[in-house]
Amino acid sequence: MTHGLGFRSPDGCSRLAVTDLDGLLSAVRFALIRIQCRPELVDGCLGRGLLDHQPALIPNPDNSHFPGKRKELQRCDAAHVASRERRERCLGGMTDTKQSAVLITGANKGLGHEAARRLGKLGWKVFLGSRDEDRGREAAEKLAADGIDVVLVPLDVTSEESVAAAEELVRTHTDRLDVLINNAGAPGHAIHPAQATVAEVHAVYDTNVYGPIRVTHAFLPLLQAADHPRVVMVSSAGGAFSVVTDPEQPVSKMHELAYSSSKAALNMLTIRYAQAFPGIKFNAATPGEVANHTFAATDMNNNMGRLTVTEGTDSIVRLALLDPDGPSGTFTDRLGPIPW
């Protein structure tokens, strides 16, 4: 006669039915894997951009399922930072949890829209910021059709009035903001320094630097009302001195002033905000893999990147899902922290 044993994994989500000794050993192995928080073994990890909806994978412990550069994804801590959201979803009524709320600027397309989709699929309330109201409405309707709780927020980050109106609108729906993702960006025109003017540089700074300041300033009270608020600055490896000064990096040969310097300024803003507000996690993300000299394909770069838009949002989503004891004042790409 076989006796069954119920076993729950350390993350509280996966219950295994054990009916024999082999099953028990498998269950113990599963527990050890989860305790180690090896991201390539958990829910598809973000290595394939499926952190939000794939079933758990139990590949060989030698990581043979992730050959070559994929092994570098062991550096990411997605399994750890996502575990809280998984617990909330899986335990359901067993815990008294609140729906997380996120505002994403420039979320009508590209990285912003994909980040909205992924967080929305986790059950979050998504405030979709869009400068173009018609495009924003179309994007919001697409997410809503996929079962996501989304609110369109007309938002031009270059306008004080628009930012103030956006804050008032968000406040009518929530008394707190768990995450702010400053994603809206302007690429500029890649003008050679010999032809660059103050007008060209200022237009890019108005979106990439002053925009995050306007939005962060306006939403600070709602962020501070959250239990453990997080702010993600969507930056670029092109704003890292460590990357631009590396002759092996393609961006070192891209001679322009506006975009790279604006992202360098955004990186500094991230550090200064983190130092000034220890109660809020401020971190910068770049949607690429610096070690592999690659980035995500988006409209902004004419879809020249080798990474998908989902892969490009891995670093953004990872920072949005940080636990209360997570880092602040860091710069990270898809594979992990990178030098400033």
N, C-alpha and C positions, 0 to 999 in steps of 0.2 A: 504494500500500500504506500502510495507516494503522498507526502505531506508538503503543502505549499508554504512558502515564506514570502511575505511582502517586504520589499526593500525600497526605500526612497533615497534618491541621490542627494548629495550635499546641497544642491541648489534648490531642493524642495520641489522640483517640477517633475522629474522622471521617476515613475514608479515601476519597478521591475518585478515580474512574477518569477519566483525561483522554486523549482520543483525537484532539483537534484543537486548533487555536489558540484557538478560542472557549472550549473546555473548559479550557484552560490559564489563560486570562484569568479565567474564573469561579473557578477554584481559587485564584488569587492574591487575587482579591477576597474570597473566603471566608476566606482566611488573615488578611487585614487586618481583617476584621470581628471575627474571634475575638481578634486581638491587642488591639483596642480595648476588648474586654470590654464591649460595649454590651449591657446586660441584656435589652433588648427584642428583641434579635436571636438570643438563645441559648436553645435548648431550651424555648421557650415562656415563658421567664423566670418570675418569680413574679408578673408582672402579671396572669396569669389563674390563679394558684395551681397551675401545672402544672410546677413546677421539677423534679419527681421522675421524670417518665415520658414527656414529650413529645419527639418527634423535633425536630431542629434546624430553625429557621425562617430563611429568608433573605428577608425582606421588602425593600421598596424602601428605599434609604438615606435617603430623606427622611422616614422614620418614618410614612408615610401609613397604615400598618396600625394605628397607635395614636393616633387623633385625640384632640383635647381634653385632658382631664385625664390621659389615659393617658400623655401625653408626660412627665409628671412622674416616671414610673417610671424615666426615664433616670438619676435620682439614685441609684437603688439599685445595689448592687454585687453582686447575686446571682450573676451569671455568674462573677465572680472568686472569691467564697467557695465556690461549689459546684464549681468546676473540679477540686479535689482529689478529691472524692468521685466525680466522673464518671471521672476518670483511673483510680482504683482499680477501679471496676466494669468499665471497658472493657478495661484491660490484663490483668485477670484474673491468670493464672499468671505473667505477665511481670514482676510486681513482688511483693515480699514485704510484703504489707500485712496488718494486723490488723483484725479486725472491730471497728468502733466500738461503744461501749456508752453508753447514755443512760438516766438515771432521770428520769421525769416524774411529778411529784406531781399529784394530781387529774386523772388521765388516763383515767378511766372514761367521760368524755363531753366534749363541747364542744371547746374549743381544745386541751386536753391530749391528747384521744384523736386528734384530727386531726394534731397534731404527731407523735404516736406512729406513726400510719399513714404519714405522709410520710417520716419518718426510717427507719422499718422497710422501706419500699419501696426505700430506698437500700442495703439490706443490713445495717443496724445491728441490734444486739441491743437490744431495748427492755425496760426494766424499768418496768412499768406500775403506778404507785402509785395506790391507791384506798382511801379510808376505808371505803367499803361493800364488803365482800369479795364479796358475791354479784354486785353490779353490776360490780365489777372483773373477776370471772371471766367474766361474759358479754362484757364489752368485750374481754378478752384472747382469748377463743375466737373472736370475730369477726375480730380481727387475724390470729390463727393460721390461720384458714380462708383468709385472703388471702395466705398464704405468708410471713408475718412471724414472725421469731424473737422471741417475746415471753415474758416471765416476769411473772406476777402478783405484786405486792408489796403486801400489806395495809399501809396506811400512813395513820395519822391524824397530821397535822402538829402537832396541839395536844397530843399525848401524847409525853412523853420516852420512855416505855417502848416505844411503838409505833415511834418513829423508830429506837431502838436495835435493835429486833428486825428492822426493815427493813434496816438496815445489815448485820446478821449474815447475813440471807438473800441480799442482793446479793453479799456477799463469798464465799458458797459457789459462785457462778457466775462470778465474775470477780475478777482481782487488780488491776483499775483501773477508773476511771469517766472516760470521755472528756468527757461532758457531763451536767450537772445542770440540769434545767429546773424551777425553783420556780414551778409553775403554780397549785397549789391556792389558792383564794381564797374569801372570804366577802363578800357585797355589803352586809350589814347591812339595815336596814329603812328607809333614807332618812328618818329621823326629823328633823324640824325642830330646829335648835339649842335652841329654847325648851323642847322636851320631851326632849332627849337626856340620857342619864345615863351615868355611868362604866361601869355594867354593859353597856350597849349598845355603847359604844366599845371596851371591853375584849374583848368577844367577837369583834369584827371584827379587832382587833389580834392576838389570839391566833392567828388563822389567817394573816392577811396580813403580819404583821411578825415575831412570835415564831416562827411556823411556818418561814419561810425561814431564820431564825437556827438553829433546832434542826436542820433537815435539813442545812444547809450545814456546820455544826459537826461533825455526825456523819460526813459523807461527805468531809470534807477529806482524810483520809489516802488514800482511794481516788482522789480527784481528783489529788492530788499525785503519785500513782504513774503517771499518764498522761503521754504525751509533751507534749501541749499542751492541757491541760484548759480547758473553758469552762463558765461558769455563766450561765444566762439567768434573769433575774428578770422574771416576767410582771407588769408594772405596769399603769398606766392613765394616759391623758392627764389624767384627773381629778386626778392627783397632781402635775401640773406647775403651778407658779406662773404660768408664761407662758400657760397655757391658762385656768386658773380666773380669772385677773384680766382676761381678754379678754372684754368684754361681748358680742362676736359669737359666742362659744362657748356652746352650750346648757348645758354643765356649770356655767357661771358663775351660772346661775339655779336650779341644783339646791341648795337650802339644806339641807345635812346636814353632819355632822362626821366620822362614823366612817370611811366608805369613802375619801373623798378624802384625809383626813389620813393614813390608814394607807398609802396608795400613795405619798404624799409621803415618809413615813418609809422605805418600801421603796426609793425612789429614792436617799435618802441612804445607806442601807445598801449599795447597789450601789457608790456612789462610794468609800465607806470600805473596803469589801472590796477593790476594785480597787487602791486605794492601798497596802493592807497586803500584798497577795499579787500582786506583779508577774508571777509565773509562771503565774497563772490569769487568763483573760479573764472579767471580770465585766461584764455589760451588762444594761440594762433594756430591755424591749420593751413597746409598747402595741399592741394588735390593732386599729388603726384608721388613719385618715388625718386628722391634725389640720387640715391646710390645707383639707380638704373637709368638715370638721365631721361626720365619720361614723365608725362603728365596726362591729365584727362582730356579727352576730346570734347570741346564745347564750341558754341558759336563764337565765343570771344577769341579763340585761337584758330578759327576756320576748320575746326575738327581735325587738327593735325596731331593730336595726342594719341598715344598707343593704348591708354587706359580708357575703359568705358566710363560713362558718367556715374554709374553706380559705384565702380571702384574708386572714382575720384572723390566720392562723398564718404568713403570709409573713415578718413581722419576726422571729418566734420562730425559724423554721427558718433564716433568714439568719444570725442570731447563733450558732445551734448549729453552722453549717458554716464558721465563721470559720477562716481559715488562721492559722498561728502568728504571722504579722506583722500580724494584724488588730487593731482597736482594743479598748480596755478602758476601763471607766468612762464609757460613753456611754448615751444614751437615744434610742431610735429607734422610728419608726412604720413603716407599710408603705411609705412613700415615701422614707424616709431619716431622718437625725438630726433631732431636735427639741430646742428649748431646754428646760431644766429648769424 
